[in-house]
Amino acid sequence: MASASCLSVLVLVALAATAASAQLSPTFYDTSCPRALATIKSGVTAAVSSNPRMGASLLRLHFHDCFVNGCDASVLLSGNEQNAIQNAGSLFGFGVIDNIKTQVEAICKQTVSCADILTVAARDSVVALGGPSWTVPLGRRDSTSATGNTGDLPGPGSSLAQLQAAFAKKNLNTVDMVALSGAHTIGRAQCQNFRSRIYGGDTNINAAFATSLKANCPQSGGNGNLAALDATTANAFDNAYYTNLLSQKGLLHSDQVLFNNGSTDNTVRNFASRAAAFSSAYATAMVKMGNISPLTGTQGQIRLSCSKVNS
Ligand code: HEM
């Protein structure tokens, strides 16, 4: 009896392990919720057309989700992660995801995870702003808590070595890191995140560019005032981020370190001169980032509401 129950426990553990390690697949919802992807896309397209910055905000939400304990929608839960210094007051788009989730729930009850919705929404945001498309592997499940290490998120004062280490920790190589940083071709940053760069903290900055930023980012106060991460084409997902770096017009210190007489200069030059090379590297890296430590199989849950765990 003891050995029989022991055996059944072993079988259960083996089954759970198989389920837990199930692979993500682009066809995951083809049978269970065939309209899921179209529903997410129309929600994102509507949100981005009424406010282009929303595309940037949704993309950043996905990055901040994946870098903290994997792409498990933990960032959508209020509490620990949202209050972290890298996130507080600077993450947006929760309402858009909640609305899309409501629409998806209306067609397929408790089938499509918030983690997958966010991953697809990030892709659709890039597309809505004119960037490349890619196929998103699906089948992530949602965390039941938000207790990950937000220290894994790189900060705007990071050196090149620190950026490389932060991405390597997530199995993303240096080319992936340079490509993913190209997400800063859209969106905005607050004065407090680039102030030291424009007031003498950095020497590798275009002088006229620094002067133009000072008007809206005083030496003290105005912490939350915004500037475009890509001043050339702020709402277009293109490769201007890299051409900006070539003329020392990266907004954040962590942007300009990618082109600063260092090992990543050639990758920046390549992406600046060949838009197709950037698009392809970006798509590859986004799929890799979206595959960081997903919950699959029977792990986690499919949340009914993205902002809270199921009761
Ligand atoms: C390389 C390391 C990175 C650092 C240090 C970094 C840092 C930052 C900072 C400080 C901001 C401005 C936040 C604010 O002022 O409120 C920002 C914005 C943004 N980041 Fe990054 N980021 C990095 C990589 C990424 C990646 C990998 C993505 C996505 C693939 C991304 C997407 C964005 C977007 C789209 C915005 C604008 C968000 C908006 O306008 O709402 N970033 N990032």
Boltz pocket constraint, residues with backbone or C-beta under 6 A from the ligand:
constraints:
  - pocket:
      binder: B
      contacts: [[A, 53], [A, 55], [A, 56], [A, 57], [A, 59], [A, 60], [A, 63], [A, 86], [A, 89], [A, 90], [A, 91], [A, 92], [A, 154], [A, 155], [A, 156], [A, 157], [A, 158], [A, 163], [A, 177], [A, 180], [A, 181], [A, 183], [A, 184], [A, 186], [A, 187], [A, 188], [A, 189], [A, 190], [A, 191], [A, 193], [A, 229], [A, 252], [A, 254]]
      max_distance: 6.0
